[in-house]
């Protein structure tokens, strides 16, 4: 409800939606964290698993893991270690350190078709077109310019998706050419490849997010009534890279902006809710970065206009992300945009990061399942590890409160 007693509304795509009142989920739980329905699109698409009661299956993630595991485990030899079938010949033999051209390019060539198939999958209608897949898709050696511990990154400015080679280093410390007979030891040796597959899926999700965010803000600026300048935001991001690379002609990032301005957005209300949350969150986050760097986009005439735009975006983000109904848990917008990150929780609370981390977790779950462990996903109305923890905490708090009340009753209320 608004302060005037009227039910709040939000424009999503071509529809005007009411903000729901808090109510239990279909299985009777209070929605302590965002229900999963809005984010169940593209790489994160899920459906009820016919083989596991009240559990979800993630078909795009499952297909991706089967393909990427086949490449990384059976087609590549990592130094002295090869985990393919006995008598098989690896397609690619790598040696440490991985050089910047030959070896990493060959590995990227094996990986590209797999992540392309996942990104463009028509399942649930939100695969991106093939010309939306990053041309710059590969590996890089960490430098002082990269954040400490960075495993990979998708950057919308130049539309690149790159993973750090440092995550693969442990594979080259395995000295045995044959995998161990103990499956647990084998799974442990393959852990760096699992992290690599998780990170690739996570960063690919960011690519998919940005593609549809660009489409939404350009095609439906009326969804952002108080901040119509958001429609100009994609062009500024892509042009910031092109300005420093004028000799290259039109960049892929610029082409993506043009493509997303006209590419048809599937008419799925839940997904558009998800994208609107991410779009407003990303926009206020970007504006805050620009403020810190003393940068002003061309569509804002002066510093006062910049500050006004930020305050309007902050208010819009607060309305959508902080003053929420059943669509999610309140997100502290100031903590969400803070840089450097005030804590890991604030980082993962960003709608786009929470979503991408979840995608990576599902890739990890299917990786483990392919190696013989039990498949661990989520119940249909939980859909995230954070929700499970919050739900368990809520149940414990209720039980403790009940025990305390019972003890007081037994003691005469003293």
Rosetta blueprint (number, residue, H / E / L):
1 X L
2 X L
3 X L
4 X L
5 X L
6 X L
7 X L
8 X L
9 X E
10 X E
11 X E
12 X E
13 X L
14 X L
15 X E
16 X E
17 X E
18 X E
19 X L
20 X L
21 X L
22 X L
23 X L
24 X L
25 X L
26 X L
27 X L
28 X L
29 X L
30 X L
31 X L
32 X L
33 X L
34 X L
35 X L
36 X L
37 X H
38 X H
39 X H
40 X L
41 X L
42 X H
43 X H
44 X H
45 X L
46 X L
47 X E
48 X E
49 X L
50 X L
51 X L
52 X L
53 X L
54 X L
55 X E
56 X E
57 X E
58 X L
59 X H
60 X H
61 X H
62 X H
63 X H
64 X H
65 X H
66 X H
67 X H
68 X H
69 X H
70 X H
71 X H
72 X H
73 X H
74 X H
75 X H
76 X E
77 X E
78 X E
79 X L
80 X L
81 X E
82 X L
83 X L
84 X L
85 X L
86 X L
87 X L
88 X L
89 X L
90 X L
91 X L
92 X E
93 X E
94 X E
95 X L
96 X L
97 X L
98 X L
99 X L
100 X L
101 X L
102 X H
103 X H
104 X H
105 X H
106 X H
107 X H
108 X H
109 X H
110 X H
111 X H
112 X H
113 X H
114 X H
115 X H
116 X H
117 X H
118 X H
119 X H
120 X L
121 X L
122 X L
123 X H
124 X H
125 X H
126 X L
127 X L
128 X L
129 X L
130 X H
131 X H
132 X H
133 X L
134 X L
135 X L
136 X E
137 X E
138 X E
139 X E
140 X E
141 X L
142 X L
143 X L
144 X L
145 X L
146 X L
147 X L
148 X L
149 X L
150 X L
151 X L
152 X E
153 X E
154 X E
155 X E
156 X L
157 X L
158 X L
159 X L
160 X E
161 X E
162 X E
163 X E
164 X E
165 X H
166 X H
167 X H
168 X H
169 X H
170 X H
171 X H
172 X H
173 X H
174 X L
175 X L
176 X L
177 X L
178 X L
179 X L
180 X L
181 X L
182 X L
183 X H
184 X H
185 X H
186 X H
187 X H
188 X H
189 X H
190 X L
191 X H
192 X H
193 X H
194 X H
195 X H
196 X H
197 X H
198 X H
199 X H
200 X H
201 X H
202 X H
203 X H
204 X H
205 X H
206 X H
207 X H
208 X H
209 X H
210 X H
211 X H
212 X H
213 X H
214 X H
215 X H
216 X H
217 X H
218 X H
219 X H
220 X L
221 X H
222 X H
223 X H
224 X H
225 X H
226 X H
227 X H
228 X L
229 X L
230 X H
231 X H
232 X H
233 X H
234 X H
235 X H
236 X H
237 X H
238 X H
239 X H
240 X H
241 X H
242 X H
243 X H
244 X L
245 X L
246 X H
247 X H
248 X H
249 X L
250 X L
251 X L
252 X H
253 X H
254 X H
255 X H
256 X H
257 X H
258 X H
259 X H
260 X H
261 X L
262 X L
263 X L
264 X L
265 X L
266 X L
267 X L
268 X L
269 X H
270 X H
271 X H
272 X H
273 X H
274 X H
275 X H
276 X H
277 X H
278 X H
279 X H
280 X H
281 X H
282 X H
283 X H
284 X H
285 X H
286 X H
287 X H
288 X H
289 X H
290 X H
291 X H
292 X H
293 X L
294 X L
295 X L
296 X L
297 X L
298 X L
299 X L
300 X L
301 X L
302 X L
303 X H
304 X H
305 X H
306 X H
307 X H
308 X H
309 X H
310 X H
311 X H
312 X H
313 X H
314 X H
315 X H
316 X H
317 X H
318 X H
319 X H
320 X H
321 X H
322 X H
323 X L
324 X L
325 X L
326 X L
327 X L
328 X L
329 X L
330 X L
331 X L
332 X L
333 X H
334 X H
335 X H
336 X H
337 X H
338 X L
339 X L
340 X L
341 X L
342 X L
343 X L
344 X H
345 X H
346 X H
347 X H
348 X H
349 X H
350 X L
351 X H
352 X H
353 X H
354 X H
355 X H
356 X H
357 X H
358 X H
359 X H
360 X H
361 X H
362 X H
363 X H
364 X H
365 X H
366 X H
367 X H
368 X H
369 X H
370 X H
371 X L
372 X L
373 X L
374 X L
375 X L
376 X L
377 X L
378 X L
379 X E
380 X L
381 X L
382 X L
383 X L
384 X L
385 X H
386 X H
387 X H
388 X H
389 X H
390 X H
391 X H
392 X H
393 X H
394 X H
395 X H
396 X H
397 X H
398 X H
399 X H
400 X H
401 X H
402 X H
403 X H
404 X H
405 X H
406 X H
407 X H
408 X H
409 X H
410 X H
411 X L
412 X L
413 X L
414 X L
